[in-house]
Every structure is written in structure tokens, then in C-alpha cells.
């Protein structure tokens, strides 16, 4: 380990003396008492024990950032990173109080320099040796890390829906930070939004087939597979994800395969602010209209598109916001009552 890294690691361990973390097997999410004034939460196979609530949390993606902002924890955040799209209007004031450690992916040195006492992410792939370090490495420094239960399917109770797991995240984070009431209120509000979307789906007939296009790299579209959050969103609104047969979240497919599925409509993710070619909704629409095969689909020729911010396709506090957008778009396209 380079000298600067060793120095940062020692400082980090000293700063985290009040926090302990163990890697004992556990469920994908959940909470339990950990003595007076403390809490233990489980996250993706690790038990995380807090003697006192975190004061310097760092988030590794926008999903985690906005969950903590929704819980009113901006004053207990030492930094954010990896912004995919614009922060939602309701969070911008709070977001302005939090240091942006990196607009893109965070590195290990950047994380250590922030002197965090908790790391929160929506996805397991942030915790690798070439990014911030593995969760085991961070635990060895006394730094607990939390991953959304939605991204740990093998650690969760059978039959749990993605939204059940997302709500478990809110509950666990509320427990860790000592803001259980805020987390419970968030769960109630989002359960009500889900109920309203399911009620609206009663007017949808025929389970229209939908393809969700998240991003396009080169000539390869990345679409929602059967284990993705959009697959669950489709079920809730009475649609059928055309790639439900693929046991992945966001598999790369070919435009020819999209054409074979012949969707009734296409949901286009807008990730304009991420800045990569193929990220914006306009880029994706241009790719489909310019493709000699996909351009012939009725859904493309007749502009049967629904555009949704890409971050709402990820497991986050904003995922439920995709539901009214989706149902409204489907009504405009003739699927459901107006």
C-alpha cells in the first residue's frame, strides 16, 4: 500500500473508533436492536453495528444520495458522487449543502480523504478493488458499507418484490441513522403510490408488450431484463416486459432482437447529464429511427415512446415517480382509461 494510502487508512480507523462492523451472514436488509442507543442493520450479507448514528456518510451513486436526502440527512453526509441526471427539484437545496467528491465514479483515495463513517450505495459493483475497495476491505478499516437489498437478490427472502426490498432499505437506513419515523413515513407514502398505480392498471387490457431501453453503447442497446426494477414496474401497470425471459437486470442485446420482440411501445431512459454517447433520450430515439430493422416497427414508426428519467429506472426513492409517468404515457398511447 502506498504511504499516502497507509496514512489515510490509519486516520480513517482512528476516526471510526465509534463504529463497528462485522461480516456475519445476514439477510439482504433488515434491522434489529443493538443495545441502548445503538442499532444493527443487515445489508447484503453483512451485519453493520452502530453505537451511535453515522455523522459522515458518503454515497456512491445518485440512488443512494437521493434516499438519504429524502430522509433529511444532508447534514450528516460528508460527500456524494456519480450523478447520472439532474437532482430532483425537491432535493436540490439539500443537495447543495453536501460536498460533491466526484461527479463521476468515486475512487478509493477520494473516499478516504472524505473521512467517512458510513458508505451507502445502490449497487454492489461500486465495491471493487479498482473503485472504492471491496466491502471486506472497507470493513477491515472499520468502515461499514450498505448496499441496496434490491441488488442482492440471493440474500433476500424468497418472494420479496423489488419494492418490498426497497422499502426494507428505507427502514434499515432509518434505523441506522436514528430517523425511524421519517423512514416509516416514506414507506407509507410510497406504498400509497404503488396502490394508486395498481388501481389505475385496472383499465389496461391485453398486457401490452414494452421494451425498456436504458442506454446504447455503440450499436448495442441495454434493455430491462426479467430481474430489473422496470420488469416490476411493468407488472404493476398491467404491461409485459418483452425481455422478462432474460435473467439479468440490464442485458446488452441487438436491435434485431428488439425487433423480434415487436413491442407495443418503448420506454426510453433519459440519462443526458451522464454525458456518454447514447445516454440521452434523443440519442436513443435517433438510433432506433436510423436502424434499418427497428425503424420498421410499428412502435417506432408511430412514435409509441414514453420517456422517463433513467434514474427512475434504478432502485431508488424516485422509482415510484416512474409509475404515474408510465401510466400517463400508456393512456396517451391508447392503453388504459383516459
PyMOL commands that set and color helices and strands:
alter all, ss='L'
color gray80, all
select helices_A, chain A and resi 3-15+62-70+74-76+89-95+108-113+124-126+135-140+149-151+153-155+162-177+180-203+229-236+255-261+272-274+281-290+294-296+298-301+310-313+321-332
alter helices_A, ss='H'
color red, helices_A
select strands_A, chain A and resi 19-22+31-33+39-43+46-50+57-59+77-81+100-102+118-121+145-147+209-217+220-224+240-241+250-252+265-270+305-309
alter strands_A, ss='S'
color yellow, strands_A
deselect
rebuild
show_as cartoon
